[in-house]
Amino acid sequence: MQISEIRPPSWLQHYLAMCPVRPQASILESDETIETRLKEVSNHCSNQTNRGVLTDPVEMHFVTFTAVNGKLYELDGRVAHGPICHECTPESAYLKDACAVI
């Protein structure tokens, strides 16, 4: 789709018309229409997921790492006992330390 094909009064046309005035991220952050629609979609029952049982076979799942107060934590929704604290990590070594765990 070309930008010229977007016809008013769509929200996207309104957004694109505002882009030269302010940075795009700022527009998205302050737009009540997009916030309302995001909440509607996020809370709709068709978008809810079931964690399942920890013993269910899993083909794929997501894990993330974060540094909090100088410690490296692994967040894995299939681990029953909560976040796993791996080690102390300075912010400058966060990525290297997370890769070592993987």
FENRAHU-V833964 format. One record per backbone hydrogen bond with DSSP energy under -0.5 kcal/mol. NH is the residue of the N-H (numbers start at 0). CO is the residue of the C=O. Records with the same first field share a line. If there is no record, write none. Layout:
BEGIN
NH = CO  CO
END
This chain:
BEGIN
4 = 1
5 = 2
6 = 4
9 = 6
13 = 9
14 = 10
15 = 11
16 = 12
17 = 13  14
18 = 14
20 = 17
21 = 17
26 = 22
27 = 23
28 = 24
29 = 25
30 = 26  27
31 = 29
34 = 30
35 = 31
36 = 32
37 = 33
38 = 34
39 = 35
40 = 36
41 = 37
42 = 38
43 = 39  40
46 = 43
47 = 44
50 = 48
55 = 52
63 = 74
65 = 72
67 = 65  70
70 = 67
71 = 86
72 = 65  70
73 = 83
74 = 63
75 = 73
76 = 61
78 = 75
79 = 77
81 = 78
83 = 73
84 = 82
85 = 71  83
86 = 71
88 = 69
92 = 89
93 = 89  90
96 = 92
97 = 93
98 = 94
99 = 95
100 = 96
101 = 97
END
